[in-house]
Amino acid sequence: MISSALHDAMHNLLRAVSDQIILPHYQTLSAAQITQKAPDDLVTIADTLAEDMIYEGLSKIMPSLPIVGEEAAHANPALLDLLGGDCWIVDPIDGTNNFAQAKPPFGILIAMASGGEAQTGWIYDPLSARLCSACRGKGAFIGEDRIFARTSAMQPPIAAISTLFMDQAQRAAMERHIAPHYQLVDIPRCAAEQYPRLALGINDVSIFERTLAWDHAAGALWLNEAGGKAARLDGSPYRVDEHDRTGLIGAASPALWDSLAARLELLD
């Protein structure tokens, strides 16, 4: 488990950001406080304020460690070069589109990475105060309780798959060759919710097309430490410094991961 001092400091920071910034802005945003960074990619005043507060808090917890935040990296893409070294990775509000529409789910994602791999990670749900955490090689936790990934036990398995960021050919192949073998459900459009669903018996598999570090560093580590599997389509480990690479499978068990990966391989 993460050291008690670091765990407590991170929990306090996440709770403070949630209570002081995120929840006061939830369902109270004006149109002027919501901006479109790119098609289907929003940012709100709460994102920027939360990231500022997280930066300040992390700088006190570990002053020498660089920070790569989603909003800072959008403004200055050169920050992405830090992902290959020791750094914090921050998504101040994951699920911003949901948050901007005044609906759940949304959450805070923070990871500490070294050598291109997440070493520790935290996933915080402001509405429920659920804290998921993981440390490489030391397991996954919800609060103080160690958890182990479980499947839904449904047949066919439950798949949360979005075709939103796929091209037309990928979308058609997915619907023709993959969808018939699973019960398809809507994705939450929030990795901070999707990864817990994969470990808690709600969803069995999921495919992520976009794999930006702030969306997946903490979640992929947490799912793997819980005994599920998150990996690239070819089975290689997810790395935070491969920011131009796409495609990632998350699954409640290695067997479910293998089955979906095999089906996807037949599409090539």
N, C-alpha and C positions, 0 to 999 in steps of 0.2 A: 504494500500500500504506500501511497505518497506519504512523506513524513508528516507528522501531526501538525508541526508548525506551519509548513507550506499549505497543507490542506485547510487549516483554520484561516490562514491569511487569504487564500483564494476564495473560500466560502464567504468570508466577511466582505470581500471586494465585490463579488458577484451579487450578493444580497443588497449591498449599498447601491450599486449601479441600478439594479432592478427597482428598488424602493424610491430612489431619489430622481431617476431619469426616465426609465422605461415605463413603469406603470403610471406615473402621472401624465404621460403623453398618450397612453393607450386610450383609444376611442375619444380623444379630445383634439386630434390634429386638424388644423385648418388646411385648405388646399394650398396655401402659400408655404406650408411647412413640409410639403411633399414635392420632390423633384425627380424627374426621369433622367437617370444617368445614361441609359441606352434603352433600346426597345425591350420592354418587359423587365426592366431592371430599375427599381425605385430606390431612393434614399430619402430619409426623413430627418428632421431636426433632431429627433431622438437618437438616430444612428450616430450622428456626428458628436452630439453631447456625450453619449455613452462611451464612444471610442476615446474621447478626450479624458474622461474620468478613469477609464481602464488604463490608458497610457500612464496617467499620474499614479495610479495605484500600483501597477507593475513596476514602475520605476523606483518605487519605494521598497517593494519586495525583493527585487534583484536589479540594482541600479546599473550594472554593467551590461545587461543583456539587451540587444537591439529588439525593436518591436516592429512587426509587419502587420498593420491593420488594414482591413478591407478598404475603408474610405481613404486612408492615407496613401495606399498603393494605387488606388484609382487616380488620385491627384498626382502621384509621383511613381510611375511604373518602375523606376530604378530601384525601389525598395525590394522588388521581387528578387534581386540578386542576393539579398541577405538570406533567402530561404535555404541555401546550401550549407549554411553555417549554424552557429548557435543563435537561436532567436525565439521570441514569443510570436505566436500567430493568433490574430484576434478577429473575430466576427462579432461586432457589438450587438447587432440584432440580426440573427439568421431568420429568414422568413419575413423579410421586410415587406414584401407584397401583401402578405396576410395582415401584418401589423398596420400597414397604411390603409387597409380596408376595414380596420377595426374588428378583426376576427383572429382567433388562434388557428394554428399554433405558431409560436415564434420562440426564440431562445438566444442565449449567449453561448458562443463557442470560443474557448481559449485552449491553445496547446503550447507546449514548450518543445522545440525541436532541436536536434543536433545531427549534423552530417546528413541532412536531407530526410530524416525520419523523426516522426513525433515520438517523444519520450514520455511525456505526461500529457493528460488532456482533461478538460472539464466541459460539461454540457449542463447548462442551467436553464430551467423552465421558470420564468418569472411568475406565471400564473399559479402554478402548483408548488413552487419552491423545490421541485425535484432537482437534486444535484447528482449527476453521473460523473464519475471520475475514474481514471485509469493511469497506471504507471507500467511501462514496458517490462514484461516479465514478472509482474507482481499482481496481476488480476484486475478485474473491473468491479466497480462498486456503485451502488445507489445509496447515497447517504453513507452510513457506516457499514452497510451490509454488502458482503461480496455476492455478486450475482453470476449465474451461469446461463448462457443462452439456451432458450428452448424454442422448439418449433410450434406452429399452430396445431399440428397433428391433423390438419385438414387434407383431404384428397379431392381434387388435385390441390397442390400447395397454393398459398396465397401470394400473389406477386403484385408489388407496387411498382409500376413501370410508367414513366412519362415518355411520350414521344415528342415533347415540346421542342427539344433542341436537336432532334434528328432531321435529316433531310428526307425528301419524299420517298426515295428508294429504301432507306433504312426503316422508315415508318411502315411501309407496305410489307417489307420482309418480316418485321416484328409481328405485325398483326396476322400474317399468314402462317408463320412457322413457330412462333413462340407462344402467342396468346392462347391457342387451343389447349395447351398443356397446363395452364394455370387458371386460378380464379383471379381475375384482374380487379384491383381496387384502386381508388384514387390515391395519388401521392399527396402528402401534406404540404408540398412545396417548402419544406423546412427540414434540413438535414438534422437539426437539433431534436426533431421529433422522429424522423425516419429511422435513425440508428437505434434508439430505444425500442421502437416497434419491432425491429428485426431480432432483438434479443429477448423480448418479453412475450413472445407467443402471439403477437398480433399479425405480423407479416412474416413470410418465409424468405422471400428474395426480393431484391430491388436492383434496378440498373440505373446508374448515374452516368449521364453523358458528360456534363460539365463537372470537372473535378478540381476546382480551385482549392488552394490549401486551407483558406479560412473556413470553407464549408466542410472539409473532410478530414483534416488532420486529427482533431480530437475524436470524431466519431468512428473513423476506421480503426484507430488504436483501441478504443473502448470496445468495439464489437469483437475484434480479434482477441483481446484479453478476456472477454466473456466466453470465449470458446466458439463463437461464430467465425465467419470468414469474410473479410473485405480485401479484395485484391484486384489488380488490373485484369483485363479480359484474357490475357495470356498467362495468368497465374502469378505474375511478378508482383512484389510488394508495392503498395502505394507509397510514393515518395512525395514530399511536399514541394520539392524543388523542380518537379516536372510540370511547370505551370502551363505549358502549351499542349500537354497530352490530354486526351479525352478517354472516357470509358472506364467504368469501375463497377464491379458486382459486389453487392453486400448480401450475405445470407445468414440464416439462423444456425446453419451447420455446414461443415465442409462438404458433406454429401450433397446437400442442396445446392451449394456453390458449384460443385463439379457437374451436376446435372444441367444446370442452366448454362454454364460455360460451354459444355459439349454441344448443346443445341445452338448456341450462338456461333460456334465454330463452323457449323454446317452452312451458315448463311454466307460465309466468305467465298 
